[in-house]
Amino acid sequence: MNAADPKNLQHPQGFLSLAKNVGIKDSTLDLTVIYSTVRARAAAMFTRNRFPGAPVIVGRKHIADGFAQALVINSKNANVAMGQQGIDNAIEICRIVSEELGIDPYDVLPFSTGVIGRPLPMDKIRAGLRGIKGELKPNNLVLAAEAIMTTDMYPKFVSAQVGSAIIAGIAKGAGMIEPNMATMLVYLMTDAELPAESLRPILRSVVDRTFNSMSIDTDTSTSDTVVLLSNGLTGPVNPGKFKTTLLEVCEYLTREIARGGEGATKLITVDVVGAKSKTQARRIAKLIVNSPLVKTAVYGCDPNWGRVIMAVGKSFDDAIEPDRVTIRFGETKVFDLGAPVDCNLESLRGYLGQKEVAISADLGIGRASARVWGCDLTEGYIKENAYYTT
C-alpha cells in the first residue's frame, strides 16, 4: 500500500482530475473534478442526517442506476439547508459538467463541503467549470485531495494494488464526524472490473468496519458520502481479494481522518473484546472513544482508567459484570477482573504521551469484538469551532 508520499501514489487507469481555485472563500484550492474516461460502475453510501445537503439529495438520485462518470466537488461551502435553491444549484453544476465533458448529467455526482446555510457563489463556480475538459490531467489525485479540504491540516490519499488493478482513495474530514453509514467525503477509484451485484455489498461491508467505526466529536455531518467508482479498464479481479485490499485502503484513510481531527494531537484506538455481540462491542467502544473525559485524559497524559470504567458502565447494559472486566492502556493492565492493578504511573504517562494510544476493554462475557478509532480533545478543537464562521 502506498501512502503519505505523493510520489508513490499509484493512479488507476482512465481517471483524470483537476484542482483549482475559483474564489469561493479564499485563494486556496476549492474546486475539483474527477473524471473516468469510460462510464464506471458506481456505489455510494450517504449520510443519514435528516438535514442532508442538496448534493446528497441529487447524488442519491443520480447514482440510483449504479453508474457514474464524473465527480464535482467544491469546498468552503456545504450547500446545506438552502431549500430548493440549493437543489437547483447542485443540478445546474451537474449539467454544466456534463456539457463540458460530453456525458449524461445523471452520470455526474455533485458534492459540497464547508459552512452550512450559505448560498453557493454560482457565478464563480460557473466560470470555474467552463473549459474543464482541457484542464483534466492524469496522476493528479494529490491536488484533488487538497482541493476538497476544509479544516483538514493535510491532504489524505492512499493507493494499493490488487492483481493488475489499482485502488486509489482520497478523503477529507476533521470535524463534525461520527458517521452513521459513511463519513465526511471519501472518493475511491479503481480500474478493476467488478460484478455489478458485488460493488455495493463490498462497499457497505468495508464502510461498516472502517468509517462507521470512527468518531472525532460525535456529530454526524449533513454531507457525509463515500463513493466507489470501478471503470474496469484492467479487467476482472477476485472479489474477495479486492474487498481485502479495499478494507486496507479505507482503514488507512479512517486512521488518518481520526489522527487529523480538529485540534487533535493523538490517534486513539479502542478495542472491546469479550463481548456478547458485535453490536454490544461497538457501542461500548464508541462510548469510550467519544467520552470527553477519556479524550482529555489522553491529551493530558493522565492514566485515569476510572474514566474508561465510567464509559463502559454508562452503557447501562445489564449483561456487563464489573468483576469480569479488564482494562488496558497499551499492553499494561490497569484494572483486572474488577480490581485495580498496581502499575507504574510514570511509565503510563509516558505511554499516553505517544502519538498513537491504544485502550482496550475485555468484558469477559462473550467472544465478540470491535475496534474503533478517535482522537484526543484539546483546546485546539474549541478554538477551531468557536470561531468557525467568524
N, C-alpha and C positions, 0 to 999 in steps of 0.2 A: 504494500500500500504506500502511495506517495502523498505526503502532506507537508505543510509548513513552508517548504521551499518552492517558490513559483516555478523555478527552472525544472523541477521534477514532475510538475503536474502533467499527467497524460490526458490528452483530449480525444474523446470518441470521434470516429469518422462522421462527417456530414453535419456537424454542429458549428455554426458561425455565431458570433456575437459582437455587440458594440457596447461601449460605455461612454457617456458624455455628460456634460453639464448643460442644463437648459435654464438654470437660474430659478429653480423652484423656491429655494431658501437662501442659498449662499453660492460660493464658487466651487464647491466640491462636486464630485460625480453624483448625479441624481437620476439618471435615466439609462436603462439598459434594455436591449432586445436580444433574445436568444432564439436562433432560427435553425430548424432542421431542413436540410436541402431536399428531403423527401418527407412526406406525411408520416408521422410517427404514431404508433400505438401509445396511449396515454392513460394514466390512472392518477387520481388525486384524492387527498383527504383534506377536508376543510374544517375550520373552527366550528364548534357547537355553541359558541356565544350567541345569545339571542339578539344581539345587535351586530350582525355580520356587515362587513364593509361592502360597498357596492361592487367592487371587483370579485368578491366571493360569490355574491348573488349571480353575477354574469358568468363567472367561471364555472359554477356548478352546471349551468345550462349548456355552456359551450362544450364541456368535456363529457357530456352525457352519452355521446356516441362512441366514446373510447378512443378518440383520435385528437391530435393537436399537432401544430407545426411551428408555432411561434409563441414566445412568452414576451410580454412587455411589462416592465416593472419601473415604477417611479418611487423614489424615496422622498423623505421630508414632508409628505402629506399622505394621510391614510385613506382619504376619500370614504370616511365612515360617518354615518348619521347625517347625510346630506340629502336624504329623500330621493325623489325622482331625478333631481338634477345630478346627483352622484351616479345613478344608474345610467342616465343618458350620456354622461361624460365617459364612463367606462366603455359603453357600447361604441361611442364615437372613436375612442382610442383604438379599439379593435378594428373598426372599419378603416381608419387611416393606415394602420399597419398592413392590413390585408391588401389595400390598394397599392401600397408601396412595394409589397413583396409578391403580388400577383397570386394570392391564396384566398381561400374561403374565410370570411370574417369569423365563422364559427370554429375555425381551427386556430384562432388567436385567443390566448388566455391572458387577461389583464390582472395586474397586481399593484397595490399601493401600500406604502408603509410610512408612518410618521405621525404627525399631530392629527387628532380626531376633531371633526366639526369645522373644518376649514374647506372652502371650495377649492378645487384644483385650479391652478393657473393655466387654463386651457390654451390661451394664446401662446404661452411659452412651450407647452407640450406639443401643440400642433406644429409649431415652427421646428421644434427639435426632431420630430418624426419625419419631416419631409426629406427625401433623399437618403433614407437609411439603407437602402439596398446596397449602395456603393460604399457604405461605411462598415458593413459587416466583415469580420475577419475571422480566420481560423485561429485556434490556440490563444483565445482572448478571454478565457473564463476568470482569470485572476482579477482583471479590471472589472468584469461584470460583478464579481463578489464585492469589490469595493463600492460599486455604484448602488448596491442595494442596502448599504449600511445606513443606520441612523445614529444611535448612541454606541454602536459597536466600536471597540478600540482598535480592531484589526479585522481584515477580511478572513473568512473561513472557507477553506476549499480543500478538496481531497480527491484522489483518484485511485483506482485499483484495477487489476487485470483479472479477468475470468475467461479461461480459454484464450481465444484470439480477440476477445472483445474487451472494451474498457468501460468502466462505470466511473463517471465524474460527478461530484456534488459540490454545490456552493450553498451557503446558508447565511442568514442574518438573524440576530436576536440577542438582546442584552437585558431587557426589562419587559414587564407585563407578560411574564412567562410562567404558566403552568398549563401545558396543553391538555386539551380534553378531546383528543383524536389526532391532532397534528401538532405543529409548533412553528411559531414565527413564520419565516419564509424559507423554504428549502426546495432547491431545484436539483433533481437527479437526472442525469442524461446517460444513455448507453447506446452503443451501436450493435448490441446483441439483439438477436431475433428471439422473441418470446411468444408463446401461445397467448392469444388474446384473453383466454379464460384464466390464465395464471397470473396476469400482471397485477390486478387489484388485490387478490388474496395474498400475494407475496408482499406487496407494499403494506397492507394492513397489518400483517404479522410483524414485519420489521419495525414499523412505526410504534406498535404496541410495546415492543421490547426496548425501544431507544427513546424517541422523542416524547412518547407518552409516559416515560419513566424518568422525567427530569422536571425540575422546578427551580426557578430563581426567586420568585416573590409571591407565588400562589395565585397570580392573576392570569386568566385566560384571555388572550388577545382577541380582538374583533376581526383580525385579518389572518390568523394562522392558516397556513397552507403548506402541504407537501405535494410535490408533483414529480412523477416519474415518466420520462419520455424514452421510448425504445424504437429507434428507427430501423433496426435490423440490417444495417449495411455490412456487417461482418458475418452474418449468418447465425444459425441456431447455436445455443449453448445449453448445457444441462441446467434445468430449472433449479434443482437442488443446490448445485454449486453457485449459481447466480444468487440465490437467496442468501447463502452463507456470506458471499462477498459483499452483497448489498448491506447485510447486517453490520459488517466490519466498517463500511463506509459511513453508515448512519450512526453507529456508536461513536466513531471519531468525531463527527460533527456535533453530536449530542454533548460529548465531553467538552468540546471547545466552546459551545454556547454557554454551558454552565460555568466553565472556567472564566469566560469573558463577561460574566454578568455585571450589571451596573455596579460600580464600586467594589467589585469582588477582588480579593487577594488570594483566595484559595478555592480549589476544587474539592468538594466533599462527595465521597462515595459512601452510600449507606446500603448495607446488606442485612436483610432479615431472613433468617433461616429457621428451620424447626417449626414452621407454621402449619396450620391445618389445611390451608388452601393458598393458592397463588394470590387470590383477591385479598385475603387477610394479610399476607406478607407485604404486598404492595401498599395497602392502606397504611400499615404501621410504618413502613419505610418512609412514605411521604410525610407522615406526622413528624417523624424525626427530622428529616431534611428541611421541612418547612418551619420548624419551631424557631421563632426569633431568638429564644433563649439559647438553643443549641447553636444556632448560627453565630450569635455574638460571642458565645464561649469559644468557639473555634477561632474566630477573629482575634480574640484576646489571649489565645493560647492558655485558656483556663480549663484544666481537665475536670470539669464539673459534671461527672457522669450522672448526677442526680437529675439533670435536665433531660438526659436521654431516657431515664426511667420514667420521668413525668410524661414524656411524649408517647412512650409505649402505653402507659396507663390511661392516657386520655382518649384512647380508642374506645373506652367503655365496653370492651369485648370480654364477656363473661368466660370465654374459653381460656383467657390468659391466667396463668397461675404464677404469682411472683416467685415462688420458691423453685420454679423451673427455668427462670430467665437468667441468661448470661450476657453481659455487655463487654465489648472490647473496643479499645481505641487502638487501631492498627492491630498488632499481634498481642497486645497487652490486655489481659483480663483486668477489669476494674470492678466488676460485680459478677459473682459466680453463684448460681443456684440460690438466689435470694439473699446473699450476704456480700458485704463489701470485701474487696481484696486489698491487702496491704501492698502498695506498689510505690515505686519511685516517682514522686510528683514532678521533680525537676526533669527527669527523663521524659515524662509525658508532656510537659510543657514544650520541651524541645521538639517532640514529635508533632505537636499541634502547630508548631511554627513553620512546618514544611508547606510547600506549595500545593501538595495533594494530601488529603487527610481521609482515612477510612474509619468508619464507625460500623460496628456490627452488633446485632441483637439476635441471640438464639432463644426462641420462645420455648423450645423443648416440648412441644405438644404435637408435632407432626413432621412431615418431610418436605413441605413446600417451601419455596424461597423466592425472593425478589431482590433486584438491585435497582437503585435509583441514584440520580446524580443531582447535585445542587451546589451552592456556593455559600460563603460566609456573608454576614450582613455588617456593613461598615458605614462610617459617616459619608463615604462617597455616594452610596445609594441615596441617602437622604438629600444630599446636595443636588444630585442629578435630577431627582424627581420633584423637589420642592420648587424649582425654578424652570421646569421643563419648557413652558410656553412663554416665559417672561425673561 
